[in-house]
Amino acid sequence: MAVFTEVSEQQASDLLTQLSLGELVSLEGISSGIENTNYFLTSDQGEYVLTLFERLSREQLPFYLHLMKHLADQGIAVPAPQANAQGEILFSVGGKPAAVVNRLAGSSQLDPSPAHCHAMGASLAQMHLAARSYEHQLPNLRGLAWWNQTVPTILPFLSQAQATTLQHELAFQNHVQSSFAYTALPKGAVHADAFRNNVMFVEDQLSGVFDFYFAGVDSWLFDLGVCLNDWCIDLASGAFDTDRLSAMLQGYEEVRPLSAAERALFNPMLRAAALRFWISRLWDFHLPREASLLQPHDPGHFERVLLERLHNPVTL
């Protein structure tokens, strides 16, 4: 959500006209995040978010946009892509693929309570069940294949101890994902990045989940692990807060109970979720792209989370 591509007010106004969304009131770049260019786009008819896609191709984007539409059509609280008179939801702005979605009400809960975690767990399970009928297919582009491709490029930047941990964990995840136990995990289209800053609340009521542009087909347990590793931890240490952990699991399982296969691989998938973001943050930190307002995240955070899952495994 850094600003890689500058958008003029005229370009924004032209897009609003194309979408019959009224006259431009304001256009404000969003500084958080590191993948796409995002703007708050306000017209005299409503508030929206304009996204220009910097890495995803025009061929890949229908998976994400139609997933959001599919979930919204089933009553899941997610931003709905805005269509023109021809029903199109993918456009071009500044030579980049672009989309406009409605802006969710509320704000993110960066210090979530057990009640927030319970609500997020329930919402995540609802998204998983709703996505079962989604027909489009796209693998998680930040999954195991990407980990194997990316790790060799970041190893030169690491200490020997970090490199050893990273290589050992990658080997472990390759072993896990080649196992019969892993193939038994239920899978489908998942968000894969539902951190606390990608979810909005109005007071204690969850008003929506956004930023689906890391979505892909993966195990539901991996998606749950991503959430647990962010929502339910002490940020300084990476250790779980037991009240928040229990609340999110309870919220999730009230909607969709975990299977025996998922319970058996619970901690390995928590490790996988931590590894995925350690790798991506190392890559973004050491091999950054230039962008206005770019703020790379600290890779040390998910190193701590991964080490915590290794030294203090969680079982169900």
C-alpha positions in Angstrom: 0.0 0.0 0.0 2.9 2.3 -0.5 2.7 4.8 -3.3 4.7 3.4 -6.2 2.7 5.1 -8.9 1.5 8.7 -8.6 -2.2 9.2 -9.5 -3.4 12.7 -10.5 -6.7 14.1 -9.5 -7.7 14.2 -13.2 -7.1 10.4 -13.5 -9.1 9.8 -10.4 -11.9 12.0 -11.6 -12.0 10.2 -14.9 -12.2 6.8 -13.2 -15.1 8.0 -11.0 -16.9 9.2 -14.1 -16.4 5.8 -15.8 -17.9 4.1 -12.7 -20.7 6.6 -12.2 -19.6 7.2 -8.7 -19.9 11.0 -8.7 -17.5 13.9 -8.5 -14.0 13.8 -6.9 -13.8 15.4 -3.5 -10.3 14.2 -2.3 -7.5 11.8 -3.2 -5.1 10.7 -0.5 -2.2 8.3 -0.7 -2.1 5.4 1.8 1.4 4.9 3.3 1.1 1.5 5.0 2.0 -1.7 3.3 4.6 -2.5 0.6 2.9 -4.3 -2.4 0.5 -2.0 -4.2 -0.3 1.7 -4.7 -3.4 2.6 -2.7 -5.4 5.8 -2.4 -8.4 6.8 -0.3 -10.8 8.0 -3.0 -13.7 10.2 -1.9 -16.5 11.4 -4.1 -19.7 13.3 -3.4 -21.4 9.9 -3.4 -19.2 7.9 -1.1 -15.8 6.8 0.1 -13.7 4.2 -1.8 -10.2 2.8 -2.1 -8.3 2.9 -5.4 -5.7 0.2 -5.8 -3.0 0.1 -8.6 -1.4 -3.3 -8.8 2.4 -3.1 -9.0 3.3 -6.8 -9.0 0.2 -8.8 -9.9 -0.5 -9.3 -13.5 -3.8 -8.5 -15.3 -4.2 -12.2 -15.9 -3.9 -13.0 -12.1 -6.1 -10.2 -10.9 -9.6 -11.6 -11.7 -9.0 -14.3 -9.1 -8.7 -11.7 -6.3 -11.4 -9.3 -7.4 -14.0 -12.0 -8.2 -13.2 -13.7 -4.8 -14.0 -10.4 -3.1 -17.2 -10.1 -5.1 -18.1 -13.8 -4.4 -17.7 -13.3 -0.7 -19.6 -10.0 -0.7 -22.5 -11.5 -2.6 -22.7 -14.2 0.1 -23.0 -11.6 2.9 -19.4 -11.7 4.1 -18.1 -8.3 5.3 -15.5 -7.5 2.6 -15.0 -4.6 0.2 -17.0 -5.0 -3.0 -15.3 -4.2 -6.3 -17.1 -1.4 -8.2 -18.2 -2.1 -11.7 -18.9 0.1 -14.7 -22.0 -0.1 -16.9 -20.5 -3.1 -18.8 -19.9 -5.0 -15.5 -16.2 -4.7 -15.7 -14.2 -4.4 -12.4 -10.6 -4.2 -13.6 -9.4 -1.0 -15.1 -6.2 0.8 -16.1 -4.8 3.9 -14.3 -1.3 5.3 -15.1 -0.5 2.3 -17.2 -1.2 -0.1 -14.2 -4.1 -2.5 -13.6 -6.5 -0.9 -11.1 -9.7 -1.5 -9.1 -12.0 0.5 -6.9 -13.7 -0.9 -3.9 -15.9 0.6 -1.2 -14.1 1.8 1.9 -15.0 -0.1 5.0 -16.3 1.7 8.1 -14.5 1.8 11.4 -10.8 1.3 12.2 -8.4 -1.5 12.9 -7.9 -2.8 16.4 -4.1 -2.9 16.7 -4.4 -4.0 20.4 -7.2 -6.6 20.0 -9.1 -7.9 23.0 -10.2 -11.6 23.3 -13.6 -10.4 22.0 -12.0 -9.0 18.8 -10.1 -12.2 18.4 -13.3 -14.3 18.8 -15.0 -12.2 16.1 -12.1 -12.5 13.7 -12.0 -16.3 14.2 -15.7 -16.6 13.4 -15.3 -14.3 10.3 -12.4 -16.3 9.0 -14.3 -19.6 9.3 -17.2 -18.0 7.5 -15.0 -16.8 4.7 -13.5 -20.3 4.3 -17.0 -21.9 4.1 -18.3 -19.2 1.7 -15.3 -19.7 -0.6 -15.9 -23.4 -1.1 -18.2 -22.5 -4.0 -15.7 -20.2 -5.6 -14.7 -21.7 -8.9 -11.5 -19.7 -9.8 -8.2 -21.3 -9.0 -4.8 -19.7 -8.2 -2.1 -21.1 -6.0 -0.9 -19.1 -3.0 1.8 -17.1 -4.9 3.7 -16.6 -1.6 3.6 -20.3 -0.7 6.2 -23.1 -0.6 7.4 -22.6 -4.2 8.1 -18.9 -3.6 9.9 -19.7 -0.3 12.2 -22.1 -2.1 12.9 -19.6 -4.8 13.4 -16.6 -2.5 15.5 -18.0 0.3 18.8 -18.3 -1.7 18.6 -14.6 -2.6 18.3 -13.5 1.0 20.8 -15.9 2.7 23.8 -13.6 2.0 22.3 -10.9 4.2 21.9 -13.1 7.3 24.0 -14.2 10.1 25.1 -17.8 10.2 22.6 -18.6 13.0 19.8 -17.0 11.0 20.7 -18.7 7.8 20.8 -22.1 9.7 17.4 -21.5 11.2 15.9 -20.4 7.9 17.4 -23.4 5.9 16.4 -26.0 8.5 12.8 -24.6 8.7 12.5 -24.5 5.0 13.6 -28.1 4.7 11.1 -29.1 7.4 8.2 -27.3 5.5 9.2 -29.1 2.3 9.0 -32.4 4.2 5.6 -31.5 5.8 4.0 -30.4 2.5 5.1 -33.6 0.7 3.4 -35.7 3.4 0.1 -37.6 3.2 -1.0 -35.8 6.4 -0.6 -32.4 4.6 -2.7 -33.5 1.6 -5.5 -34.4 4.0 -5.9 -30.8 5.2 -9.0 -29.0 3.9 -8.1 -26.4 1.3 -9.7 -23.6 -0.6 -9.4 -19.9 -1.5 -7.9 -18.1 1.6 -7.0 -14.6 2.5 -3.5 -15.5 3.6 -2.8 -12.0 5.0 -5.6 -11.2 7.5 -3.4 -9.3 9.9 -5.1 -7.0 12.5 -4.4 -4.0 10.3 -6.4 -5.6 7.4 -9.6 -5.9 9.5 -12.0 -3.1 10.5 -14.2 -2.8 13.6 -16.9 -0.4 14.6 -16.5 -0.6 18.4 -16.4 -4.3 19.0 -18.3 -5.3 15.9 -16.2 -6.6 13.0 -17.2 -4.4 10.0 -15.0 -6.0 7.3 -11.8 -7.7 6.1 -9.9 -6.2 3.3 -6.7 -6.4 1.2 -7.2 -9.8 -0.5 -4.3 -9.4 -2.8 -2.2 -12.2 -1.3 -5.1 -14.6 -1.5 -4.8 -18.0 -3.1 -5.7 -21.6 -2.8 -4.0 -23.0 0.3 -4.9 -24.9 3.5 -7.5 -23.3 5.8 -5.2 -24.2 8.7 -2.4 -22.1 7.2 -4.8 -19.1 6.9 -5.8 -19.6 10.5 -2.1 -19.8 11.5 -1.4 -16.4 9.9 -4.2 -14.8 12.0 -3.2 -16.5 15.2 0.5 -15.5 14.8 -0.6 -11.8 14.5 -3.7 -11.3 16.5 -3.0 -13.5 19.6 0.7 -12.8 20.5 2.8 -10.6 22.7 4.4 -8.4 20.1 7.7 -8.1 21.9 8.3 -11.9 22.3 6.1 -13.6 19.8 4.6 -15.8 22.6 0.9 -16.5 22.5 -1.5 -14.7 24.8 -3.5 -17.6 26.0 -6.8 -15.7 26.4 -6.7 -14.3 22.9 -5.5 -17.6 21.4 -8.4 -19.5 23.0 -10.9 -16.8 22.0 -9.9 -16.9 18.3 -9.9 -20.7 18.2 -13.3 -20.8 19.9 -14.7 -18.3 17.4 -13.4 -20.2 14.5 -14.5 -23.6 15.7 -18.0 -22.4 16.6 -18.4 -22.0 12.8 -16.1 -24.7 11.5 -14.6 -27.3 13.9 -11.0 -28.3 13.0 -10.5 -31.8 11.7 -8.2 -34.4 13.2 -5.7 -33.8 10.4 -5.6 -30.1 11.2 -5.1 -30.7 14.9 -2.2 -33.0 14.1 -0.4 -30.4 12.0 -1.4 -27.4 14.1 2.1 -26.3 15.2 3.8 -27.1 11.9 1.3 -24.8 10.1 1.9 -22.1 12.7 5.6 -22.4 11.9 4.8 -22.3 8.2 2.8 -19.1 8.6 5.7 -17.5 10.6 8.2 -18.6 8.0 6.3 -17.1 5.1 6.3 -13.7 6.7 9.9 -13.9 7.9 11.0 -14.7 4.3 8.9 -11.9 2.7 10.0 -9.3 5.3 13.6 -10.2 4.8 13.2 -9.9 1.0 11.4 -6.5 1.3 13.9 -5.2 3.8 17.1 -6.2 2.1 16.0 -5.9 -1.5 13.5 -3.0 -1.4 11.8 -1.3 -4.3 11.7 2.5 -4.5 8.4 4.0 -3.5 7.0 7.2 -2.1 5.9 6.6 1.5 7.4 3.1 1.5 7.8 1.7 5.1 9.3 -1.9 5.1 8.5 -4.0 8.1 11.0 -5.4 10.6 11.9 -8.9 9.6 13.1 -9.6 13.1 9.5 -9.8 14.4 8.7 -13.0 12.5 12.0 -14.5 13.3 11.0 -14.2 17.0 7.6 -15.7 16.2 9.1 -18.6 14.4 11.7 -19.3 17.1 8.8 -19.2 19.7 6.9 -21.8 17.7 10.0 -24.0 17.6 10.9 -23.7 21.2 7.4 -23.7 22.7 5.2 -25.7 20.3 1.4 -25.5 20.6 -0.7 -28.6 20.4 -4.5 -29.1 20.3 
